[in-house]
Amino acid sequence: ASANWIAPYDPLETDYAAMIAAPNAAHWLGTDAFGRDVLSRIIYGTRTALLVALAAATLGATFGSLIGVASAYFGGRVDLIVQRIMDVFFAFPVIILALAVVAVLGTGAENVILAIATPMVPRCARVVRASALAVREMPYADPARASGSRHGRIILRHMLPNVMAPILIMATAFLGEAILLEASLSFLGLGVTEPTAAWGLMLRGAAVEFAETAPWMALFPGLAISLAVFGFNLFGDSLRD
């Protein structure tokens, strides 16, 4: 919400008199091929990156945690089947799986969030399951089963709260990767669409045609992506420690 106050220009405002202008006093990071201020688009692109990353990390961690806890709780054949399904998802590289989801659902912010969350589900499920297996054998789980509580109540009330630490760590660790995936999909033309301000879209527009004549169009968005991913990775590592 603060982008409206911080950005010096409207990110969609074009100025054909200042197209591909080098960094100067009026446009600190220069302009793009449509005369749009690069600094303003980077600031508004932060909103897009954080929105997609936070939503995807929350969605992936939530569904992954529920699957992992349920798999550990029921055990036996259910656990075996669930883990083999998770292994199928693990067989695909993260970007390939995200591309497959986007290819099926189409582009747009909502579909990009689902595409990024999908590869995160099995990874979170595997980690949470390992913690839930230990929780399942704790003494307080037996009275809950003996009292006749439903499976859903035991999972949500007694097991899930006790594995929140790895869930939070996984969700935080996913943020940097989600930002990178969103930028990658947008760069390939499969993420958010123009004229939305997004770091990946900014790189796409500057990738080939203006790489030599206007390097600032790719340099500054790339730097923003690098700093964001680096910052969230450090944050995730500190929580892990």
Salt bridges, closest charged atoms under 4 A:
ASP32 OD2 - ARG36 NE 2.87
ASP37 OD1 - HIS27 ND1 2.94
ASP79 OD2 - ARG129 NH2 2.80
ASP87 OD2 - ARG84 NH2 2.86
ASP87 OD1 - ARG126 NH2 2.52
GLU137 OE2 - ARG136 NE 3.07
ASP142 OD1 - ARG145 NH2 2.60
GLU177 OE2 - ARG123 NH1 2.88
GLU194 OE1 - ARG36 NH1 3.66
GLU194 OE1 - ARG41 NH2 3.83
ASP237 OD1 - ARG240 NH1 2.47
